[in-house]
Amino acid sequence: MARPDIDYYLFGTHVRFGDGCAMMLAQELKELGCQRPVILTQPRMTASADYARLRERCTGLAILESQDVPQHGDLDLLEALADRARAHEADSIVAIGGGSVSDSAKALAMLLAEGGRLADHTTRFTPPASVTIPLRTRPKLPIVSLPTTASGAEVTPGFGVREGDHKLLFWNRHLASTAILIDPALSRDVPMTLMRYTAMNGVAHCFEGMYSRNKSMIATSIALQSLALFASALCAHTPERSDRAHGAACDPDHDQRATILLAGHLSGVVLSMARTCLHHAICHVIGARHNVGHGAVNTVILAHALRFNAPVVHHDLAPALRVLNDAAGTHHDSPADWVDAVNRHWGLPMTLSALGLSAQDLPAIAEQSMGERGLALNPRPVTTSADILTILHHAL
């Protein structure tokens, strides 16, 4: 079912959702008093007709563009871009794309405000459960995000950037987007398989938010609404069709795409409140070591991480299972079974071997995962890398 347009303010962030709202970028920047933005995006977007129209609407702005943001970001690229942005006298940052673009925008804002090397500002995790977030209070440039996937990164004050075979993680309360324009039509060139990968990432945000040691009744309430939307999009037997305005009729998957984007936005709110656990810890390591897309890794690992945590989170996830079964008209016995069924339905990868990994890769992944901050909030203690290695072998 097509979703109504949305326009709201929450904690200093302005959010719009609806076809065509991306074309209000110039107006949003004007309302922020900004005229010299840095625009971060990727080749697929810059080659699209929608991007050309968007740029036409920005006549009169002094724009610095970076069109080659890589998967998982790139530390050296960002530090070089920060020098260019200072020379440009940038007054804002625009992120158009998925999670890697949003995270890169936050990294750039951190560098411009705090200086130094990006690695100077990382969050530090000391096992078993100590997380140190450095205090970084200098004013940050406003970020305007136009998300095209369900990463939810536009909402969160946290981000990750790849350095070699590690993903550096950061958290700063001043880095959540100042304005968010969620335009389903802008994502029409994103393959639906990628949209579904990122949807599974959003589903993982909801599950982890419901059982994280930082959980709350507010995060749980939003997670349940998000899961209902994800289930309505992912469990349809045929893609929904729409002939809404702004060319949506050209995209037969438009309503599924729109619902996934809205659900992803809500899952980002959950992530901001409750943060991530073991599942994302493993996914961050695999993504950095093997340059695999975050959504694809989430799709494979999620059911196995859920089964590992199941003995201690059954009660927490019982409402989620009811919502998923009701929305999908199914009778699965566990959230993990629901995840498996969705993956099979859409032909999404269900094993690490399908992503190019082998048994020889697993011990190093397990060992590196023990240094990830997500372990601090996992409800079931992870005491040795053997626990993670068991999950990985099941996923292989």
N, C-alpha and C positions, 0 to 999 in steps of 0.2 A: 504494500500500500504506500502511495506517495506521502511524504512527510510535509507538514506545513512549514512555512518559513519561520525562522526564529531570530529575534534580535533582543539581546539582554546584556546587562552589565553585572559583573560579579567581582568584588574585591579588586576593583581598578582595571579589570579586563573587559573590553567590549567584544562581544561575540555576535556574529551574524551567520546564519545558515540559510541557504536557498540558492536556486539557480540564478546566475547572473550577479551575485553579490561580489564576486571577485573584481568586477568592473568598478567597484567603489573604492579601490585601493587608493587612488589619488585623493579622493575626498577624505579618506581615513587619515592619510598622512597630513593633509591640510589641517584637519581638526587637532592633530597632535603638534602642529606648528613646525612640521618637518618638510624640508625641501631638497635635502641632499642624501637620499637613501643609498645604501649598498643593497643590491638585489642578489640573493643566492639562489641558484637553481641548477638544473641538470639538462643535458642535451635533449632528452625527449620532450621536455617542456618548452625549451626555447625554439624547437622546431615546429611547434603546434600553432595553428591558426588562432587559438584562444590567447596564447601568449602575445602574438602580434597585436591583437586587439587591445589587450591589457596595456601594452607599451604605448600604443597610440593614445590611450586615455591619460597617460602620464606626461604628456607634452608640457614643457615648462619646468619640469623637475631636473635637477642635476644628478644623474644616476651613474653609479659605479656598479658594473655587473661582474659577477663571477658565475660562469655558466657550467662549470665542470666539477661540481661537488661530488666526490666519490662515495661509494658505499662505505658506511661506517665513518665517514669524514677522514681527514688527513691532517695530522698535527703540523707538518712543515708547510703545507698549503695555507693553513689558517694563519700561521704566524707571518707568512709573507703577505697574505691578504690584509692583515692588521696594519702593516706598514703602508700599504696602498690606501686603506681607509682613512688613516690619519692624514695622509697627504691630501686626500679628497675632502677633508674636513666633514666627514660623514656625521649626520645628526640622527640617523635611524638605520635599522636593518630590516629587510624584507626577506622572508623565507617562503619560497614557492616550491612545494614538493612534499616528499615523505619525511620519515624520521631522521634520516642522515642530514637532510637540508636543515631541518629545524634544530637539530643538535649543533650543527656547524654555526648557525646563527647565534645560538647561545654562547658557544665557545668564542666567537668573534667579539660579542659584547663583553665577555669576561676579560679578554685580552686588552681591548680598548680602554676599559675602565681601570684594570688593576695592573697592567703592564707585566714585565717579566716574561718568562716562558709559561706556556699553558700548563706544563707539568708541575709548576710551582703551586697550583691551586687545586690539586686533586684531593678527593676524599680518601682518607686512609682507613683501612680495615685491619684490626688486630684480632685474630681468632681468640676465643670462639665467638664473641659478640660485641666487640668494641668498634664503633665507627666514629672517626674524628673528621668533622667538617670544618675546614679553615674559615675564619671570619673574614669576609670580603665585602666591605660596606660602601665602597665608592659608587656614586650614581652610574647606572648602566644606561646605554642607549635604548630607546623603545624598540621593541621587535613587533613587526606586523607579520603574522603567519597566514599563509594560504595553503592549508594542508590538502594533499591529494591522495593520501592513504589513511588507514585507520591506526596509525602509530600512536596517536594521542600525545606525541612529543610537543605539540604546540601549547599544551596546557601546563606542562610540568616545569618546575624550576631545576630539574636535573638533566644531565646529558652525558653522553659518552663519545669519545674520540679515539680512533685506532692509532696506536703507536707500535709498529712492528707487529708482533703476534700477541699484543696485549690491548685491551680496551681500557683507557683511562676514564675514570668516572668522577663526576662533579655534581655538586648540589649548591644552589644559591637562591635564596628566596626572591631575589630581584630579577631573575632571568625568565620567569614565565612571560608569555607574550602579552603585550599591552593591548593588541587588537588581533582578532582571529576572524578570518573570512572563509567560511567553509562552503565552497561552491561545487556541488556535484558535477556540474557541466565541465568544470575545469579539469576534472579527473578522467574525462572520457577517453583519453589516450593511454591511460594506465591499464594494462592487461587485467582482465578479471581474475586470472590466477593469482597475480600479485595482490590484488585487493583482498582475495580470500586468505592469502598468507597473512597479511597484516591484520585481518579480522581475527585470526587465531591468536595473534599477539595481543590484541585487545581483550579477547576472552581470557587469556592468561592474566592480564592486569586485574580483571574482575575476580577471578578465583584467588589469586594471591592477596588481593586487597581484602577479601573476606576472611582469610585465615592468617594473615600477617600478624606478628606480635604487636604491630602498630594499628591494628584494625579498629574500627569504630562503627557505631550504628549508622552514622551518616555515610561513610564509605560503603557499607553494606547495602544501604538503600539505593544508592546510585548504581552500584554494581549490578543489582538485580534488574533495574531498568535497562541498563546497557546490555545485559545478557538476553533479556527478552527481545531487544532489537536485533542483536546478533543472530539469535535463533530464528527470528522471522525471516532474516535475509539468507541465512545459510542452509535452512532446512526446506526451502521451497523446491519442489521437484522440477519446475521450469522457471527460468528467469522471468521476473515481472516486466511488463512493458508499460511505457508511458509516452504520451505525446504532449507533455508539458512544454512550456515556453522555452525560449533560448536554445532551440535546437536539440532538446532532450530526445525528441523522437528519432534522432539519428543514432541513438545508443539504445539498443533493445534491453540492455542490462541496467538502465538508468535508475530505476527504483531500488534495485538491489544495491547498487553502488551508493546511492544516497543514504540508505538505511545503514550500511556499513560505516560510512563516514560519520553519521550522527552517533552511532553506537561507539565508535572509536573515540570520539570527542569525550563522551561520558566516561569511558574507561580511562582516559587520561586524567580526568578529575580524581578517579579512584586511585590511580597510581600516585598522584600528588599527595594524597592524604595518607595512604597506607604503605606506599613504596613496594619494592619487590623482594622476592625470597629466592629459594634454591633454584627454581625453574629458570629464572632470568640470569642467575649467576652462571649456570651451565651454558646458556645460550650466548651470553656475552663472550665467553671464552672460545666457543666453537666459531662464532662469527669472526673474531679477531684472528684466531690461528689459521683458519681455513678460508677466510674471505667469503663466507656463505651469508646470504641475506638473512637478516634478523627474523623476518616473518617466516621464512622457510624452516629455519632451525626451531622456532617456536612450534610450528606445526608438527614436527617430529617428536620433540622432547616433552610436550605438555602432558600427554596422557601418562607417560612414565613417571614424571615428577608428581603428578596427582596420586598415582598409586603408591609411591613412596610415602607421601604425607597422609594418605587415607586413614591409617589407624588413629591419628590424632585430630583430623579435621572433618570427620564424617558429620558431626553435628553442625559445624560452621557452614558446610556446603549443602546441607539438606535443602534449605530454601532455594539455592541455585538450581539444584536438580529438578525441583518441582517446576520452577519457571521454565527451564529448558524443555522438559517433557511436555508441559502445557502448550508452549509456543510451537513446538514441532509436532505435537500429536503423537509422541513416542512414549515408550515405557522402559527407558534405560535404567539400569540398576545403579549406575554411578556416573559422575561427570566425565570420568576417563572413558567410559563406554560411549558416551555421547560424542566426545571428541573423535574417537576412532570412527564412529559412524559418519560424521560429517566429512572427515578426510577421505573415507572410501567413496562417499557419494560424489564428491567433486574430483576424485582422482588425484588428490594431493599426496605428496610423499609421506610415507609413514615410517621410513627407516633412515638411519644415518648413512647407510651404504648407498641409498638412492641419492644422497647429497655428495657422494664422492669420498666418504670417509671409510677407513678400514679399521680392523681390530688393533693394528699397531698404533693407531692414532690415539686410542682411548686412554691409556695410562697418563700421558702428559696432560690431556684435557682434564682428567680427574684431579690430578695434583694441582694444576693451576687454578681450578675452580675453588679450591680450599682457601684461596686468597681473595675471593670475591665478597663484597660487602653484603650481598643478598643473603648470605648464610646467617647474618646477625639477626634477621627478623623471621627466619623460617621456623614454623611451629614445632617441627620435629628436629631435634639437634642432629647436626651432621658432624660426627666426631673424627672420622678419618676419610681419606680419599677413597677407601674401599666402598663406602656407601655410594659415592658418586659413580664409581666404576661399575657397580652393579646396575645402576640406572642406565648407564651408557651401553652396557652389553645387551640389556633388554631392548634398547632402542636401535641397536645395530641391524 
